[in-house]
Amino acid sequence: MREALREYQAPWWLPGGHLQTIWPALFARPRPAEALRLERERWRAPDGDFIDVDHLSGPAGAPWLVLFHGLEGSSSSRYAIAFAQAAQARGWRFSVPHFRGCSGEPNLAPRSYHSGDFEEIGWMLGRLRERAGAPVIAAGVSLGGNALLRWTEEAGAGATQTVRAVASISAPLDLLAAGAAIDTGLNRQIYVRNFLRTMKPRALAKLAQHPGLFDRDRLIAATTLRAFDDAFTAPLHGFADVDDYWTRASSKPHLHKIRVPALVLNARNDPFVPGASLPAPHQVGDYVTLVQPNEGGHVGFATGPFPGEVHAMPEAVCAWLGAV
C-alpha cells in the first residue's frame, strides 16, 4: 500500500494542486450524511479545561486508531469520516480527540491549540493508552500531523510505550516555508480568508472570556496567518513571536529523532506545503518512511470518476499502519 500512495495520480478531471485540495474537502465522498455514529466523551484536562473525544467502538483487544485533525477540523471533516470508515472496515476501534475549541463548544482555559502542541498530544495518547488493552496507532492530518510528529520526536524511544506506529498526512513540516506559501497570492485569497473567517471569532470569544489576554486591535487587523499567529497563537502558548513559534513547532528539523515507525505523506503539489521544503531521505532517520507523490493537493488524494471520493488515502494509510 506504500507504493499505492507513492504512485498516486489524480483523476484526469481534477488537475492541479488547488482543485485537488478544494474539491475533495467540499464535494467528494464520503459526504457528511455518510458519517458513522460516534460516541462523545468529555475529559478533564490537567489545567481544569475539557477535551471532547469522539469514539467508534470495536471488539475488545482490537487495535485502536487515534486521529488528530487539522486546523479548524473535527470528527465531522470528510477525511475524518473516511478514516472512521476505514477503521470500522478493519474491525478497529477509533477515536478523534478534538483540539481546544474545535468540538463545537468554546474551551475554558486561556489557551487554544497550535502546530507544535506535543504536550497535549502526549496527554491525549496517554489517556487512550491506559484504557486500550491493545496496540495503539496514531495518524495526524495537516496541523495534527505536525503536532503528532513533534510528540514522537520529543518522546524518542519512549514513544514505543504508547504507540506502535504513527502517520502524518499533508503536515506542514517546515512552518516557516508553509506560512510564507499560504500567505502569498491565490493561497491568501482562498485559504487564509477562509481560515480567518472562523479563527478570528473564536479568538475574540477567548478574549471575552479572558480580558487582556492579547492585543485585540492587532488581531482584528490581521489579514495573514502570520499576523494572526503573531497576535494570538504565539502569545497564548508561550512563544516570543510568530518566528519563535514556527521555528520551535516545525517537525522537519527533528525527524531523525523518531524511534517508532512513522509514515510521512506529502504531495509535492500541495498549495500549503512547498515541495522544495519537504525533507529528503538523508534528513530523516531509519524509522521514517517518506512518501511524496507529485499529485494529491493538501489532504486531497481523491480517486475515481466524478465527483470522486477520498477513501483510498485513509485505507492505504491504515494498511501501512496495520502492517507495521
Phi, psi and omega in degrees: 000335175300320179293326177298321176292317183296326184261014182304136172229135181290154175302151184300331184276003183232071184276145171086153184296325181292310179296322181290345175267310189285314185299311180300326182288335187248330193231338184285164174279150006282146176272160181307327180293343180268005183296140175285158180277112180257149178261130183266138176231139178254125177257148172268122182281160180303332181269010179091353178282184178236155175232128176263129183236128178259131186240146167244118184287163179201180182298147176301135180086358179284151174305151184239113179265126178249128181245126176258122187281174181267187181304123179062019179270185180190185177291349179265000174297147184300321179294326179292320177298317181294321176295320178299318179294321178294319178295316180299319181297334179267358182076024180268158164276159190209138178219144172239102172283132180271134171295160186307125176085001185258003183264006181102358179222132180300137176282173192259327187284160178280058179204170178229236177214162182203172189291342180247027188284056188290330178294320177296316178302313181298319179294317179298312181296322179297320178298317180287324178300322182298329185252357190290311185063021184197169179301137174252131175233152187224145175227150178224141182249127177054241179307317179297329178290318178294317180297322178296316178296321178298319177296316181299321178294313182295324182286333180057225180296337179293343179298333182294341177284346184246316184230155174271327183197159178224159176217138173242141182237120176056036180285141174280083188295329176244098187291331177295316179290317181294319180297319178295322182291315185287337181271009186247138169055228183298325178304315181296320182290325185268300192275314182297316179301320180292316179297314184293336179298330177257329184288322180296312178300322178296320179295318180293326175295323177295321178294325177295325177291320187229080181305139179083006184294326178204177183278108183298317183296320178296320180295313181299325182283347185294127176238004177229161176293327178300312180294321178296312181294328179288324182275330189238296189298312183298306183294328181291336187242021170083016177267150182294319179194186184295324180293322176297316178298306184296326179290310184287335182272347183290134181273339186305315184293348188242011184298336180289348181276349186290137183233018170232155178304130184223124175264129179237103186254122177217128173283141182283348176254022177296121181297334183274331190237098183303136180302326181292342181270353184287149181290149173266161182306325182286352181264000181236166180272180184293340183276350187260129175253113177270130174231117188226073178295158182289336183236170178137335182068202179259111182052041180258270177055042179290153177221167172086174179291163178307134007269011175081170177211163185241027180282331189298317182295308177302323179295319180291321177296317179296324177296320178295314180298319179294326182290326182270000000 
